[in-house]
Amino acid sequence: METLESFHEELRHIVARRASNDHLVDTIAFIREVSDRLEDDPIYGEFKLSEDEGKLGNKNYKIHGYTDFDESDGTLGLVIGKWYDSDAIETLTTAEVNQLFTNLENFIVGSIKNNLFEEKVESSGVYEISTTLSEYKNKISRIRLHLFSNAVLSQRFKESLSGDIGGISIEHQVWDLLRIKSLYESSREREQIEIVLSDFDSDGIPCIEASKTENLSSYLCVIEAPLLADLFERYGSRLLEGNVRSFLGMKGGVNKGIRSTIQDAPSLFFAYNNGIAATATSVDVGRTSDGLKITELADFQIVNGGQTTASILSARKKDGLSLSGVTVQMKLTVVNVSEANLMIPKIAQYANTQNKVAIADFFANHPIHRKLEEISRRLRAPVRVGTRLDSKWFYERSRGQYQNERLYLNKSKRDLFDLEFPSTQVINKTDLAKYDSAWKGKPFWISQGAQKNFLKFAAQFTPKGDASETEHWETISPNFGDSYYQDMASIAVLWKKIESLISSARGDWYAGDYRAQIAAYTIAEFFNIFRVKGGEFDLSKVWAAQAVPDVLGPYLVELAIRVQQLILTPPPGTTNVGEWTKKEECWNRIQSLPVEWSEDLNAFLLDKKEANSRKAENKKIGQIDDGISAQNTCYELMNSGYFSGLCQWPPFFQFFTPNEQSLIKKASTPKSFLTIFNDKDWRTIIELKNKAEDEGFRHTLN
C-alpha cells in the first residue's frame, strides 16, 4: 500500500502535468483530475467549470464549478477547491472548511433569493448554474457541496449541518487527501455505501435465502415503503445502478398508478407492484423470533425498480401521502466484491429485459473496449519531431486505469511507463465517444454531456433486426481496428491543440467560457469543410507527425472565433448558451458558415475515391486481424487447460449441442487444435466460452 506521503507527491505531479497539458491553473487542474475519477459516481456526476467570486452585501461568495441537476433524485452539486502547492502535507482546518462551504452557500442564497444571475453575462457558465438554482428551486431536493483539497482534514473537524436553504437540504462532502487516496486505490467507479438499517430506526428487512453459490447469494425480501423512501431520500441516485440511472432516463416524478395505490389501497401495493431488484456486495443477516432479517448492506444498488423507488418517495414528500402499511417486494442478489464489476451490470441487464433495454445500454463490458485496449498496448505511434523515442496511446477501459497501472510502480519502472505511455496520450471511453461524434458531425451530442454523448455513440453497437449482439459485433468489428484507433488518437491531438489555442486566447478573443463546446463545434466544422470540398481531412498526416501541422494553426483559430460568435449569440428567446449548444439547430447554423478555403488546406484534402479505398483496405486488414486475434485467444485458453476443464464441467453435455461439444473438444488439445482452420470456428469457440461463463462456469488454473 502506498504511503500518504508518496501519494501526495504523485498527486502533485499528476496535477502539474494536467495543468500544463490543459492550460489550467493548479486548483482547476486538481478539481478536474478528481472530478474525472468521480464522474461515474452518482454522488457527483459530470463536472462543469464555472469560476466566479464576489460579494452580496457584506457576504463573500465563491464557486469553481458545478454538477448538473439529477432528475432521478432532484440533486445537484456545487464545487470549490483548496489546493496547497507545498512539498509537505498540509492540514485542512475546521475554520477553512466552514469558510469555503459558507462561500458556496452564499452563492446559493444569492441565486435563489437575490437573482444573482441578473448580474452575470448571459453567455457565461456562472449565469447558467445561477439560473438553474433560481428556476429549479422548487424541484431541487438537495444540494451537495463538494470541497476538494490535497490537505488532510483536521481530526478535530466536526461537520456542521446547515439545515436547508429555501427549503432545500444542504449536504457537505469533503474530499481531502485521505479520501482521494482511497478513491484512487479503489477499483470501483463509485464510492461504496455502507448502510446500517438501525440508523434509519429499522430492526431489519425480513428475508428468506432463495439460492446460494460460491460467488453470489439471493434473498427474497419484504421492505417497508417508509424505509425504502428514507434510504432513497438519504442517498438518492447513489442507490441506482449506474447503467439504470444513466440509460433509462429516470424521472423524479411520481407514477400515477403508484400514487393512487398508496392513497387508496396501501395494503394492496405489494400485490399490485412488481417490486424492485437490487444488489449488494455484502450483507449482515441476523436470526430473530420473526425469522431472518438483513440489518446491514454494503454497496446497495437498485438494478430494477428505480422508478418505483423514486415514486414512493415523491408520494410521501411532494404529495404528503402516508406510507404506513405499504410494503415492497425485493429480490436482493449479494455478489462477491471481486465479481461486482462484471456481475452487477449483467444482473441489471437481465432484470430490465421487460423494458426492452438494448444490450448497448449496458456497455461497460462491450468487446469494443477490450479490443481497443489490446490495440493501444501494442500499437506504436510514430516518433514526434524533437524526440528520440516512439510511444503509445493508452486506452482506459475503466476509469482511472492509467493512473492505477503506474501508481504503485517503483521509480525506475514508472519512468519507463511514462516514456512508453505519456500522460498526454491517454484516451478514456467518454473521450473516445467525443472524438467519434466530432468526426461524424455531431457536436450537439457532445454538448449534451459526456454520458449522453456516450449513449449516442453506443447505439451503433446495438444489433439491428434479429441479429444477436455477437453477430452484430462480428460484422462491424473490422471497422474498429488499428486504423480506427489511429484516427481517434489523431483527433485527440487535434482536440488538444484547439483547446490550447482557445485557452491561450483568454483576454483576447476567447470570452472565457464554453471551451469544450467551442472545441467540439470547431473540430466538427473543420471536418465538414473538407467534406463540402468533396473529400475528407487526411488524419493520417496528424498521426504521422503526432502533432497538428503549424500551417493549420491560424486557420483553426479563425474558425474557432467564428464558431464562438455563433455559439454565444443564440436565437431570440434563448438565453441559456449551454442549452443552445445541445440543439441540432446550433449545428445547422454553424454549418451554414461560408466556407473559407485556404490553399494551405489542399495538402490535407483526401479525395473521396482515395478515402473510400483506404476504408475498404482497412476493413480487410481488420478482418484478418480479428481472425488472428480470435485464434491467439483460443490458443492461450487451450494452453491454460481452459477447454479441457470445460469438457469436465458437469452441465457440459446438457448445455452444449453435439456440434458445439465437438468443437470445444477439438480446442482442448494441441494436436486437435491444429485441425481448426476456419475463422468462424474460432469466433464460435469464444462465444461458447462466454455462454458457459454466463451460466457460472469458472476455470481454475492448476
BADO-106948 format. One line per field, with one value per residue (C-alpha): residue in three letters; residue number from 0; x, y, z. Coordinates in steps of 0.05 Angstrom, whole numbers, m for minus. Each point is the difference from the previous one (the first is absolute). Layout:
N
aa = (ALA:...)
i = (NUM:...)
px = (X:...)
py = (Y:...)
pz = (Z:...)
This chain:
702
aa = (MET:GLU:THR:LEU:GLU:SER:PHE:HIS:GLU:GLU:LEU:ARG:HIS:ILE:VAL:ALA:ARG:ARG:ALA:SER:ASN:ASP:HIS:LEU:VAL:ASP:THR:ILE:ALA:PHE:ILE:ARG:GLU:VAL:SER:ASP:ARG:LEU:GLU:ASP:ASP:PRO:ILE:TYR:GLY:GLU:PHE:LYS:LEU:SER:GLU:ASP:GLU:GLY:LYS:LEU:GLY:ASN:LYS:ASN:TYR:LYS:ILE:HIS:GLY:TYR:THR:ASP:PHE:ASP:GLU:SER:ASP:GLY:THR:LEU:GLY:LEU:VAL:ILE:GLY:LYS:TRP:TYR:ASP:SER:ASP:ALA:ILE:GLU:THR:LEU:THR:THR:ALA:GLU:VAL:ASN:GLN:LEU:PHE:THR:ASN:LEU:GLU:ASN:PHE:ILE:VAL:GLY:SER:ILE:LYS:ASN:ASN:LEU:PHE:GLU:GLU:LYS:VAL:GLU:SER:SER:GLY:VAL:TYR:GLU:ILE:SER:THR:THR:LEU:SER:GLU:TYR:LYS:ASN:LYS:ILE:SER:ARG:ILE:ARG:LEU:HIS:LEU:PHE:SER:ASN:ALA:VAL:LEU:SER:GLN:ARG:PHE:LYS:GLU:SER:LEU:SER:GLY:ASP:ILE:GLY:GLY:ILE:SER:ILE:GLU:HIS:GLN:VAL:TRP:ASP:LEU:LEU:ARG:ILE:LYS:SER:LEU:TYR:GLU:SER:SER:ARG:GLU:ARG:GLU:GLN:ILE:GLU:ILE:VAL:LEU:SER:ASP:PHE:ASP:SER:ASP:GLY:ILE:PRO:CYS:ILE:GLU:ALA:SER:LYS:THR:GLU:ASN:LEU:SER:SER:TYR:LEU:CYS:VAL:ILE:GLU:ALA:PRO:LEU:LEU:ALA:ASP:LEU:PHE:GLU:ARG:TYR:GLY:SER:ARG:LEU:LEU:GLU:GLY:ASN:VAL:ARG:SER:PHE:LEU:GLY:MET:LYS:GLY:GLY:VAL:ASN:LYS:GLY:ILE:ARG:SER:THR:ILE:GLN:ASP:ALA:PRO:SER:LEU:PHE:PHE:ALA:TYR:ASN:ASN:GLY:ILE:ALA:ALA:THR:ALA:THR:SER:VAL:ASP:VAL:GLY:ARG:THR:SER:ASP:GLY:LEU:LYS:ILE:THR:GLU:LEU:ALA:ASP:PHE:GLN:ILE:VAL:ASN:GLY:GLY:GLN:THR:THR:ALA:SER:ILE:LEU:SER:ALA:ARG:LYS:LYS:ASP:GLY:LEU:SER:LEU:SER:GLY:VAL:THR:VAL:GLN:MET:LYS:LEU:THR:VAL:VAL:ASN:VAL:SER:GLU:ALA:ASN:LEU:MET:ILE:PRO:LYS:ILE:ALA:GLN:TYR:ALA:ASN:THR:GLN:ASN:LYS:VAL:ALA:ILE:ALA:ASP:PHE:PHE:ALA:ASN:HIS:PRO:ILE:HIS:ARG:LYS:LEU:GLU:GLU:ILE:SER:ARG:ARG:LEU:ARG:ALA:PRO:VAL:ARG:VAL:GLY:THR:ARG:LEU:ASP:SER:LYS:TRP:PHE:TYR:GLU:ARG:SER:ARG:GLY:GLN:TYR:GLN:ASN:GLU:ARG:LEU:TYR:LEU:ASN:LYS:SER:LYS:ARG:ASP:LEU:PHE:ASP:LEU:GLU:PHE:PRO:SER:THR:GLN:VAL:ILE:ASN:LYS:THR:ASP:LEU:ALA:LYS:TYR:ASP:SER:ALA:TRP:LYS:GLY:LYS:PRO:PHE:TRP:ILE:SER:GLN:GLY:ALA:GLN:LYS:ASN:PHE:LEU:LYS:PHE:ALA:ALA:GLN:PHE:THR:PRO:LYS:GLY:ASP:ALA:SER:GLU:THR:GLU:HIS:TRP:GLU:THR:ILE:SER:PRO:ASN:PHE:GLY:ASP:SER:TYR:TYR:GLN:ASP:MET:ALA:SER:ILE:ALA:VAL:LEU:TRP:LYS:LYS:ILE:GLU:SER:LEU:ILE:SER:SER:ALA:ARG:GLY:ASP:TRP:TYR:ALA:GLY:ASP:TYR:ARG:ALA:GLN:ILE:ALA:ALA:TYR:THR:ILE:ALA:GLU:PHE:PHE:ASN:ILE:PHE:ARG:VAL:LYS:GLY:GLY:GLU:PHE:ASP:LEU:SER:LYS:VAL:TRP:ALA:ALA:GLN:ALA:VAL:PRO:ASP:VAL:LEU:GLY:PRO:TYR:LEU:VAL:GLU:LEU:ALA:ILE:ARG:VAL:GLN:GLN:LEU:ILE:LEU:THR:PRO:PRO:PRO:GLY:THR:THR:ASN:VAL:GLY:GLU:TRP:THR:LYS:LYS:GLU:GLU:CYS:TRP:ASN:ARG:ILE:GLN:SER:LEU:PRO:VAL:GLU:TRP:SER:GLU:ASP:LEU:ASN:ALA:PHE:LEU:LEU:ASP:LYS:LYS:GLU:ALA:ASN:SER:ARG:LYS:ALA:GLU:ASN:LYS:LYS:ILE:GLY:GLN:ILE:ASP:ASP:GLY:ILE:SER:ALA:GLN:ASN:THR:CYS:TYR:GLU:LEU:MET:ASN:SER:GLY:TYR:PHE:SER:GLY:LEU:CYS:GLN:TRP:PRO:PRO:PHE:PHE:GLN:PHE:PHE:THR:PRO:ASN:GLU:GLN:SER:LEU:ILE:LYS:LYS:ALA:SER:THR:PRO:LYS:SER:PHE:LEU:THR:ILE:PHE:ASN:ASP:LYS:ASP:TRP:ARG:THR:ILE:ILE:GLU:LEU:LYS:ASN:LYS:ALA:GLU:ASP:GLU:GLY:PHE:ARG:HIS:THR:LEU:ASN)
i = (0:1:2:3:4:5:6:7:8:9:10:11:12:13:14:15:16:17:18:19:20:21:22:23:24:25:26:27:28:29:30:31:32:33:34:35:36:37:38:39:40:41:42:43:44:45:46:47:48:49:50:51:52:53:54:55:56:57:58:59:60:61:62:63:64:65:66:67:68:69:70:71:72:73:74:75:76:77:78:79:80:81:82:83:84:85:86:87:88:89:90:91:92:93:94:95:96:97:98:99:100:101:102:103:104:105:106:107:108:109:110:111:112:113:114:115:116:117:118:119:120:121:122:123:124:125:126:127:128:129:130:131:132:133:134:135:136:137:138:139:140:141:142:143:144:145:146:147:148:149:150:151:152:153:154:155:156:157:158:159:160:161:162:163:164:165:166:167:168:169:170:171:172:173:174:175:176:177:178:179:180:181:182:183:184:185:186:187:188:189:190:191:192:193:194:195:196:197:198:199:200:201:202:203:204:205:206:207:208:209:210:211:212:213:214:215:216:217:218:219:220:221:222:223:224:225:226:227:228:229:230:231:232:233:234:235:236:237:238:239:240:241:242:243:244:245:246:247:248:249:250:251:252:253:254:255:256:257:258:259:260:261:262:263:264:265:266:267:268:269:270:271:272:273:274:275:276:277:278:279:280:281:282:283:284:285:286:287:288:289:290:291:292:293:294:295:296:297:298:299:300:301:302:303:304:305:306:307:308:309:310:311:312:313:314:315:316:317:318:319:320:321:322:323:324:325:326:327:328:329:330:331:332:333:334:335:336:337:338:339:340:341:342:343:344:345:346:347:348:349:350:351:352:353:354:355:356:357:358:359:360:361:362:363:364:365:366:367:368:369:370:371:372:373:374:375:376:377:378:379:380:381:382:383:384:385:386:387:388:389:390:391:392:393:394:395:396:397:398:399:400:401:402:403:404:405:406:407:408:409:410:411:412:413:414:415:416:417:418:419:420:421:422:423:424:425:426:427:428:429:430:431:432:433:434:435:436:437:438:439:440:441:442:443:444:445:446:447:448:449:450:451:452:453:454:455:456:457:458:459:460:461:462:463:464:465:466:467:468:469:470:471:472:473:474:475:476:477:478:479:480:481:482:483:484:485:486:487:488:489:490:491:492:493:494:495:496:497:498:499:500:501:502:503:504:505:506:507:508:509:510:511:512:513:514:515:516:517:518:519:520:521:522:523:524:525:526:527:528:529:530:531:532:533:534:535:536:537:538:539:540:541:542:543:544:545:546:547:548:549:550:551:552:553:554:555:556:557:558:559:560:561:562:563:564:565:566:567:568:569:570:571:572:573:574:575:576:577:578:579:580:581:582:583:584:585:586:587:588:589:590:591:592:593:594:595:596:597:598:599:600:601:602:603:604:605:606:607:608:609:610:611:612:613:614:615:616:617:618:619:620:621:622:623:624:625:626:627:628:629:630:631:632:633:634:635:636:637:638:639:640:641:642:643:644:645:646:647:648:649:650:651:652:653:654:655:656:657:658:659:660:661:662:663:664:665:666:667:668:669:670:671:672:673:674:675:676:677:678:679:680:681:682:683:684:685:686:687:688:689:690:691:692:693:694:695:696:697:698:699:700:701)
px = (0:28:14:m39:64:17:m72:2:64:m29:m65:41:34:m66:m30:62:m3:m74:8:54:m37:m68:24:m32:19:18:m65:m44:46:m6:m76:m5:47:m42:m65:20:7:m68:m39:m34:m17:m71:23:35:m13:29:39:m10:49:m32:49:m27:7:m27:m41:m74:m6:54:3:51:m18:45:m9:45:m53:m60:m32:m65:m70:m16:m73:0:7:m4:72:56:69:43:76:56:74:58:67:65:63:45:48:m27:m71:m42:m58:m69:m28:m71:0:23:m52:m56:22:3:m68:m28:26:m40:m61:2:0:m62:m36:19:m26:m65:m20:36:0:75:m3:m26:69:35:15:m52:53:39:0:m15:m63:m22:8:m28:m61:m9:0:m52:m46:5:m5:m67:26:68:m4:73:63:67:57:66:65:64:67:68:6:m20:m64:11:m18:m35:m46:m74:m46:m50:m66:m30:m70:m30:m2:m68:m27:57:43:74:51:74:52:72:50:65:66:m18:m67:31:54:m54:m36:62:14:m70:m13:m74:m27:m42:9:m30:m59:m3:m71:m17:m75:m4:22:m68:m39:m9:13:14:m30:m36:28:9:61:m22:65:75:62:74:m3:m70:m61:m72:m53:m74:m18:m57:22:m46:m13:18:69:10:m20:47:58:m14:m9:67:41:m40:25:62:m46:m16:46:40:m27:m72:9:35:m36:m73:m9:m26:m49:m15:m75:m49:m33:m76:m15:48:m29:m72:17:37:m58:m60:24:68:m8:m5:64:40:m49:m6:72:56:48:74:63:64:72:51:71:m13:m56:m7:m58:m25:m49:m58:m64:m33:50:61:11:52:29:59:15:64:m3:m76:m23:m69:6:m74:m57:34:m64:m40:50:0:m76:m9:44:m35:m68:21:41:m38:m71:2:m26:11:40:m25:m19:34:51:42:27:75:46:69:62:64:62:72:36:51:m55:m42:26:m15:m64:m40:m7:m23:m51:m25:m4:m41:m43:m21:m17:m74:18:32:66:50:64:40:m33:42:63:55:22:m10:56:16:35:42:19:22:37:39:15:24:50:35:m10:60:m7:50:57:m18:47:49:m4:42:m49:m66:m59:m70:m70:m31:m74:m35:m52:m20:5:66:34:60:16:m14:50:56:m16:34:60:69:33:41:m59:m45:49:0:m76:m4:47:m43:m67:7:m55:m19:m17:m58:m70:m58:m69:m35:59:m7:m75:15:52:m45:m59:42:26:m71:m26:m40:29:m70:3:67:m31:m54:53:48:m50:m55:50:28:m71:m5:68:m20:m63:42:17:m73:m21:m48:m58:6:76:30:51:56:m22:m5:68:32:m28:25:63:47:m20:31:71:68:m19:m61:41:53:m55:m28:70:9:m65:25:62:m44:m48:57:30:m66:m11:71:m14:m65:30:59:m48:m32:m1:4:m56:m19:m56:19:m57:m24:68:m23:m59:43:51:m53:m34:66:26:m66:m4:73:m15:m64:38:41:m64:m31:61:m17:51:25:53:60:8:59:43:m15:16:66:22:m34:m15:m44:42:16:m31:m69:5:m23:m56:m26:2:m41:m50:m5:m13:m58:m27:3:m38:m58:m1:m3:m55:m59:m65:m50:m36:60:46:31:62:12:m69:7:63:m38:m47:10:m24:65:40:m43:16:75:m2:m30:64:32:58:64:48:75:50:39:m57:9:58:m48:m58:m12:m45:m62:25:65:m38:m47:58:37:m63:m10:72:m1:m62:35:59:m48:m33:68:21:m65:12:71:m23:m54:49:51:m52:m22:72:15:m63:18:70:m29:m44:m63:m36:21:m32:m62:m7:m2:m53:m61:m52:45:m42:m67:21:35:m24:39:33:19:28:42:29:18:34:41:24:20:65:60:m8:m74:7:41:m60:m40:11:m64:m2:m74:16:49:m54:m51:46:8:m75:m10:51:m38:m67:29:26:m68:m28:52:59:66:68:53:72:36)
py = (0:67:49:64:40:m36:7:74:8:m39:40:64:m27:m22:69:35:m41:12:75:2:m44:33:72:5:29:m53:6:m12:m55:m34:6:m27:m58:m24:16:m47:m56:17:10:m69:5:25:40:44:m2:40:62:66:57:64:45:61:39:65:33:2:56:m15:m75:m33:m54:m45:m60:m40:m42:m44:m66:m2:m8:m74:m11:m70:27:76:14:43:17:62:m7:39:m17:14:m19:5:5:m27:m58:m15:m25:57:m4:24:34:6:74:m7:m54:42:61:m36:m31:68:29:m52:9:75:m14:m43:54:53:m43:m23:62:58:m17:1:m24:69:28:m52:m2:m45:m36:m22:m66:34:31:m71:m30:61:m2:m74:11:55:m35:m70:21:m35:m64:m6:m45:3:38:m35:46:m32:26:m28:7:m33:14:m48:17:20:m55:53:17:m10:8:55:m15:64:m29:29:61:19:m69:m36:m48:14:m57:9:m44:10:m34:7:m35:m63:m8:15:m52:m51:19:m11:m67:m26:m41:21:60:22:8:m59:16:m35:m1:m18:m6:16:71:4:m25:m68:m67:m30:m25:m68:m50:m72:m27:m24:m26:m1:m14:12:71:25:m9:20:22:12:59:44:72:51:60:52:m33:m2:74:18:m35:34:68:m8:m29:18:m26:m28:m60:m7:m47:44:m27:3:72:22:m39:m5:75:m1:54:21:10:m47:m54:11:m74:m5:64:m23:m68:32:47:m46:m71:0:m72:m23:34:m64:m39:53:21:m41:23:13:m39:20:m22:7:m22:m24:m3:m15:m48:m14:m52:29:m28:24:m36:26:74:40:53:28:7:19:33:m7:14:m3:m32:m2:41:67:33:m36:23:73:0:m26:56:51:m23:13:63:38:m27:m8:m72:m48:m62:m37:m72:3:m55:m16:m67:m1:m51:13:m32:2:m2:m10:67:m32:m17:63:39:m58:m28:61:30:m69:m7:70:m18:m63:32:53:m44:17:72:m20:31:m11:m38:61:37:m44:17:m4:m70:4:m33:66:23:m63:4:73:m14:m56:44:56:m44:m23:56:46:72:32:39:72:53:20:m66:m63:m53:m25:m9:m27:28:m31:m20:1:m56:19:68:15:m61:41:29:m66:m37:49:19:m58:m8:15:63:m34:m40:61:41:m55:m2:76:m4:m55:31:75:33:42:m64:m30:m12:m23:m25:67:32:m53:15:75:m8:m48:48:60:m41:m18:71:m5:56:12:m71:17:63:m41:m28:m58:m52:18:4:m68:m28:27:m30:m67:m4:m21:m64:m19:m60:15:m45:m72:0:m18:46:m48:m4:76:9:m50:40:68:m19:6:74:11:m23:33:53:21:8:40:46:9:15:51:34:2:37:48:10:15:49:38:2:28:54:19:3:41:51:16:76:6:m30:m58:23:m50:m51:m60:m22:m72:20:47:m55:m52:45:25:m71:m24:61:m9:m71:25:51:m56:m39:61:m1:m72:m37:m13:30:m46:m20:m45:63:19:m72:0:66:m13:74:50:31:73:23:m20:41:68:m32:m36:64:38:m57:m3:76:m6:m61:35:59:m43:m41:62:32:m48:16:49:m30:m44:25:m65:m11:m69:m24:34:m40:m65:12:m23:69:28:m47:17:73:m12:m45:58:40:19:m48:39:m47:13:m27:m28:m49:m34:m41:m31:m14:m74:m9:m43:m56:m7:5:m56:m43:9:m17:m65:m20:14:m43:m58:7:4:m66:m34:29:m23:m71:m1:30:m53:m56:28:5:m72:m24:33:m30:m68:5:20:m63:42:m42:m65:26:21:m71:m24:50:m39:35:m7:m52:32:72:m9:m32:m60:45:51:m56:m25:69:12:m69:18:63:m38:m34:25:m55:9:76:m1:m29:64:46:42:70:m10:m60:41:52:m54:m31:67:10:m68:18:64:m38:m50:55:34:m65:m2:m39:21:m27:m6:m6:m61)
pz = (0:m20:57:6:m12:m65:m24:15:m40:m58:1:m5:m62:m30:11:m27:m64:m8:12:m54:m49:7:12:69:67:51:40:m61:m26:68:1:m71:16:59:m36:m56:52:30:m65:2:74:11:60:m50:m75:m57:21:m35:11:25:37:35:64:27:55:18:49:51:m16:m46:m49:m42:m46:m46:m35:5:m19:m37:30:7:m15:31:71:m7:19:m28:24:9:1:32:7:46:m29:39:m42:55:6:69:14:27:49:m21:61:24:m11:m72:m15:30:m39:m66:10:21:m66:m38:44:m12:m75:9:41:m51:m58:33:40:m33:m74:m4:m72:m21:14:m43:m74:m34:m39:62:37:67:m30:m19:70:34:m46:13:75:m7:m50:31:73:8:m33:35:61:20:m18:12:16:m22:29:m32:34:m1:75:55:36:72:49:41:m58:15:m60:16:m35:m26:m5:m62:m45:m25:18:m37:41:0:3:11:m35:19:m47:37:m16:39:m35:m68:12:17:m64:m42:33:m12:m63:2:m36:59:75:36:45:68:25:73:3:74:m20:m35:61:m32:32:m68:m65:5:m50:m20:m35:m68:m30:13:m42:11:m27:16:44:m14:50:m7:45:22:11:33:m45:53:6:m75:m4:56:m35:m66:34:34:m57:m62:m67:34:12:m74:m39:m47:m66:25:22:m63:m53:21:5:71:18:70:m10:35:m41:2:11:58:31:m5:30:58:11:m9:13:36:24:m73:m23:10:m44:m55:m8:m31:54:m8:m14:35:12:56:10:71:51:74:13:70:25:41:29:m64:m45:m40:m5:m38:46:m41:m74:m38:m68:m6:m71:m31:m68:m17:31:3:m23:54:53:m23:m5:71:27:m44:25:72:m10:m54:8:76:m3:57:m16:61:m17:m69:m13:m61:m23:m13:m32:28:m31:40:m44:23:m6:m47:m49:9:m61:m45:30:22:m71:m25:56:m17:m73:10:54:m50:m60:8:m15:m66:20:m56:15:m20:59:46:m36:52:m20:m75:m40:m35:64:8:m74:4:65:m35:m60:44:38:m64:m51:m2:m22:m46:32:9:m27:54:38:m6:24:m27:48:5:12:63:m3:67:m1:72:33:33:m33:m24:69:34:m45:14:72:35:m45:28:m27:m55:m26:5:m42:m53:2:m10:m60:m32:19:9:41:m61:m37:39:m29:44:m20:1:m37:m54:m7:m3:m55:m39:3:m22:m59:m20:5:66:44:29:29:33:30:34:47:2:22:m49:m57:20:m6:m71:m16:30:m44:m61:37:11:m43:m56:m18:25:4:68:34:m19:m73:m4:32:m47:m59:23:39:m61:m3:69:m10:0:m51:40:63:m38:m25:71:27:m57:19:72:m24:m39:59:49:m50:m8:75:8:m53:34:71:m23:m29:67:6:m76:m41:47:47:54:0:m40:m23:m8:m45:m42:m10:m19:m50:m29:m13:m28:m47:m19:m24:m33:m41:m32:m14:m34:m44:m19:42:70:45:m2:73:m18:m6:72:21:m37:32:68:m3:m37:m56:15:m65:27:64:m27:m40:62:41:m51:m3:77:3:m48:36:67:m28:m24:65:44:m41:4:m35:32:60:19:55:24:m44:28:m21:m68:m16:14:m59:m71:m21:28:m44:m61:11:5:m62:m38:11:m67:m15:2:m35:4:m50:59:11:m67:29:50:m48:m11:m61:8:m44:39:67:m20:m25:67:38:m40:9:74:8:m35:46:59:m20:m4:67:32:m24:26:67:8:m16:50:54:m11:0:66:30:m26:30:68:1:m6:m52:34:63:m38:m27:73:20:26:m44:m62:m37:18:m14:m68:m64:m28:m53:54:44:m58:m14:73:4:m62:34:63:m23:m41:m52:m15:6:m64:m38:9:m59:m7:30:13:43:43:11:16:52:35:m2:32:53:17:2:49:45:m1:27:56:m27:30:m19:54:m22:28)
